[in-house]
Amino acid sequence: MADKIKFFVAFLLAAAGIAGFYYLHDSAAVLRLASLLAGLLLATGVAWTSESGKRFFAFGKDSVAEAKRVVWPTRKETMQTTGVVILFAIVMALFLWAVDASLMVIVNNLMGRGD
């Protein structure tokens, strides 16, 4: 129950930041942005104190760590793979065009509209 209350408070803080942004439409852009950021940062802080918020931020931290462990392909491997994909797309496009054209000729001949 406490987590639900925390999320509701976080939602209200975010809504207050957004409302402040629009309420201060005649003020300087820096003040409007500060209002928005303050509301969002406070909402994030309150959400972080909940159990599911802690799990969410831990998941984000683990995701960043996992992305750092990825072995990215070299430039040569990337260029070769891209070339194979483009070549395959061209070959498939030509194949589908040939099948479509031959089926169109067959249908036209069956309907008596052939040459």
C-alpha positions as CSV (number, residue, x, y, z in Angstrom):
1,M,0.0,0.0,0.0
2,A,2.9,2.4,0.8
3,D,4.3,1.9,-2.7
4,K,1.0,2.9,-4.3
5,I,0.9,6.0,-2.2
6,K,4.5,6.8,-3.2
7,F,3.7,6.4,-6.8
8,F,0.6,8.6,-6.5
9,V,2.7,11.3,-4.8
10,A,5.3,10.9,-7.6
11,F,2.6,11.3,-10.2
12,L,1.3,14.4,-8.5
13,L,4.8,15.9,-8.3
14,A,5.3,15.2,-12.0
15,A,1.9,16.7,-12.8
16,A,2.8,19.8,-10.7
17,G,6.0,20.2,-12.6
18,I,4.2,20.0,-15.9
19,A,1.4,22.4,-14.7
20,G,4.1,24.8,-13.5
21,F,5.7,24.8,-16.9
22,Y,2.4,25.8,-18.5
23,Y,1.3,28.1,-15.7
24,L,4.5,30.1,-16.1
25,H,4.0,30.7,-19.8
26,D,4.8,34.4,-19.5
27,S,7.9,33.8,-17.5
28,A,11.5,33.2,-18.7
29,A,12.1,29.9,-20.4
30,V,14.7,29.1,-17.8
31,L,12.1,29.4,-15.0
32,R,9.6,27.3,-16.9
33,L,12.3,24.6,-17.5
34,A,13.4,24.7,-13.9
35,S,9.8,24.1,-12.8
36,L,9.4,21.2,-15.1
37,L,12.7,19.6,-14.1
38,A,12.1,20.1,-10.4
39,G,8.8,18.3,-10.6
40,L,10.2,15.5,-12.6
41,L,13.3,15.1,-10.4
42,L,11.2,15.1,-7.2
43,A,8.8,12.6,-8.7
44,T,11.8,10.4,-9.7
45,G,13.2,10.7,-6.2
46,V,9.9,9.7,-4.6
47,A,9.4,6.8,-7.0
48,W,13.0,5.6,-6.3
49,T,12.1,5.1,-2.6
50,S,9.5,2.5,-3.4
51,E,10.3,-1.2,-3.7
52,S,9.4,-1.5,-7.4
53,G,11.2,1.8,-8.1
54,K,14.4,0.4,-6.6
55,R,14.0,-2.7,-8.7
56,F,13.4,-0.6,-11.8
57,F,16.5,1.4,-11.2
58,A,18.5,-1.7,-10.5
59,F,17.3,-3.1,-13.8
60,G,18.4,0.0,-15.6
61,K,21.8,-0.2,-13.9
62,D,22.1,-3.9,-14.9
63,S,21.1,-3.1,-18.5
64,V,23.9,-0.5,-18.8
65,A,26.4,-3.0,-17.4
66,E,25.2,-5.6,-19.9
67,A,25.4,-3.2,-22.8
68,K,29.1,-2.5,-21.8
69,R,29.8,-6.2,-22.1
70,V,28.5,-6.5,-25.7
71,V,31.2,-7.3,-28.2
72,W,30.5,-5.0,-31.1
73,P,31.5,-6.1,-34.6
74,T,34.5,-4.5,-36.4
75,R,34.0,-2.0,-39.2
76,K,34.9,-4.7,-41.7
77,E,32.4,-7.2,-40.4
78,T,29.7,-4.5,-40.3
79,M,30.4,-3.5,-43.9
80,Q,30.4,-7.1,-45.1
81,T,27.1,-7.9,-43.3
82,T,25.5,-4.8,-44.7
83,G,26.6,-5.7,-48.2
84,V,25.1,-9.2,-47.8
85,V,21.8,-7.8,-46.6
86,I,21.6,-5.3,-49.5
87,L,22.6,-7.9,-52.0
88,F,19.9,-10.3,-50.6
89,A,17.3,-7.6,-50.7
90,I,18.1,-6.8,-54.4
91,V,18.0,-10.5,-55.4
92,M,14.7,-11.0,-53.6
93,A,13.2,-7.9,-55.2
94,L,14.3,-9.2,-58.7
95,F,12.9,-12.7,-57.9
96,L,9.6,-11.3,-56.7
97,W,9.4,-9.0,-59.7
98,A,10.0,-12.0,-62.1
99,V,7.3,-14.1,-60.3
100,D,4.8,-11.2,-60.4
101,A,5.5,-10.5,-64.1
102,S,5.2,-14.2,-65.1
103,L,2.0,-14.6,-63.1
104,M,0.6,-11.5,-64.8
105,V,1.4,-12.9,-68.2
106,I,-0.1,-16.3,-67.3
107,V,-3.3,-14.7,-66.0
108,N,-3.6,-12.4,-69.0
109,N,-3.2,-15.4,-71.4
110,L,-5.8,-17.3,-69.5
111,M,-8.3,-14.4,-69.7
112,G,-7.7,-14.0,-73.4
113,R,-5.9,-10.7,-73.2
114,G,-2.5,-12.0,-74.2
115,D,-0.5,-11.0,-77.2
